[in-house]
Amino acid sequence: MDQELIAYLEQRFVAMERKMDERFDQVNESIHRNRILLEETRHEVQIVAEGVIGGVEQVQSLRADVERRLIEFQGMIVQHRRDNDIRLSLLEERSGRQGQAALEYIKERYGRKTT
């Protein structure tokens, strides 16, 4: 082969090898940056997950508190209704008018007199 051709090809191969090395270096640098970003993202996801878990625990705690208070309130209503039923029964017994509607008796007994 001609010496000029060999020198030309050698020069071209060296130039291509440099370009390929530069591109591989760029790819390696990009891979390195992406790994760093991935680790940062994992860390941020971990923080968000911990926040979600804390939020879920708060909601569960509040829900349990609301359920407990609702049960207490329902108990109070039941007891109040029982007390009112007892009072109404006593009122009806005292009046001797168990067949009469309680509201009518109360109006008759305690209502305003218009004469």
C-alpha positions in Angstrom: 0.0 0.0 0.0 0.9 3.5 -0.6 2.5 5.2 2.5 0.3 8.3 2.0 -2.8 6.1 2.1 -1.5 4.3 5.3 -0.8 7.6 7.0 -4.2 9.0 6.0 -6.0 5.9 7.2 -4.0 5.9 10.4 -4.9 9.5 10.9 -8.5 8.8 10.3 -8.6 5.9 12.7 -6.9 8.0 15.4 -9.4 10.8 14.9 -12.3 8.3 15.1 -10.9 6.7 18.2 -10.6 10.2 19.8 -14.2 11.0 18.9 -15.4 7.6 20.2 -13.5 8.1 23.4 -15.1 11.6 23.8 -18.5 10.1 23.2 -18.0 7.3 25.7 -16.8 9.8 28.2 -19.9 11.8 27.6 -22.1 8.7 28.0 -20.3 7.7 31.2 -20.7 11.2 32.6 -24.4 11.1 31.7 -24.8 7.7 33.4 -23.1 9.1 36.5 -25.3 12.2 36.6 -28.4 10.0 36.1 -27.4 7.7 39.0 -27.0 10.7 41.2 -30.4 12.0 40.2 -31.9 8.6 40.8 -30.5 8.4 44.3 -31.9 11.9 45.0 -35.3 10.9 43.7 -35.3 7.7 45.8 -34.5 9.8 48.9 -37.3 12.3 48.1 -39.7 9.4 47.4 -38.7 7.9 50.8 -39.5 11.3 52.5 -42.9 11.5 50.8 -43.7 7.9 51.7 -42.9 8.7 55.4 -45.1 11.7 55.2 -48.0 9.7 53.7 -47.6 7.1 56.5 -47.7 9.8 59.1 -50.8 11.3 57.4 -52.5 7.9 57.3 -51.7 7.4 61.0 -53.2 10.8 61.9 -56.4 10.0 59.9 -56.7 6.6 61.6 -56.3 8.3 65.0 -58.8 11.0 64.2 -61.3 8.4 62.9 -61.0 6.3 66.0 -61.6 9.5 68.1 -64.6 10.5 66.1 -66.1 7.0 66.3 -65.5 6.9 70.1 -67.2 10.3 70.4 -70.1 9.3 68.2 -70.7 6.1 70.3 -70.7 8.3 73.4 -73.1 10.7 71.8 -75.4 7.9 70.7 -75.3 6.6 74.3 -76.3 10.0 75.6 -79.2 10.2 73.2 -80.4 6.8 74.1 -80.2 7.6 77.8 -81.9 10.9 77.3 -84.7 9.3 75.3 -85.2 6.7 78.1 -85.3 9.4 80.7 -87.9 11.3 78.6 -90.0 8.1 78.1 -89.9 7.5 81.9 -90.9 11.1 82.6 -93.7 10.9 80.0 -95.0 7.6 81.5 -95.0 9.2 85.0 -96.8 12.2 83.6 -99.4 10.0 81.9 -99.9 8.0 85.1 -100.3 11.0 87.2 -102.9 12.5 84.9 -104.8 9.2 84.7 -105.1 9.8 81.0 -102.8 7.3 79.4 -104.9 7.2 76.3 -104.6 11.0 75.7 -101.8 12.3 73.7 -99.1 13.8 75.9 -98.9 17.0 74.0 -102.6 17.6 74.4 -102.4 16.9 78.1 -99.5 19.3 78.6 -101.4 22.0 76.7 -104.5 21.3 78.7 -102.7 21.3 82.0 -100.0 24.0 81.5 -101.1 25.9 78.5 -102.5 29.5 78.5 -106.0 29.9 79.5 -108.1 32.0 77.1 -111.3 33.0 78.9 
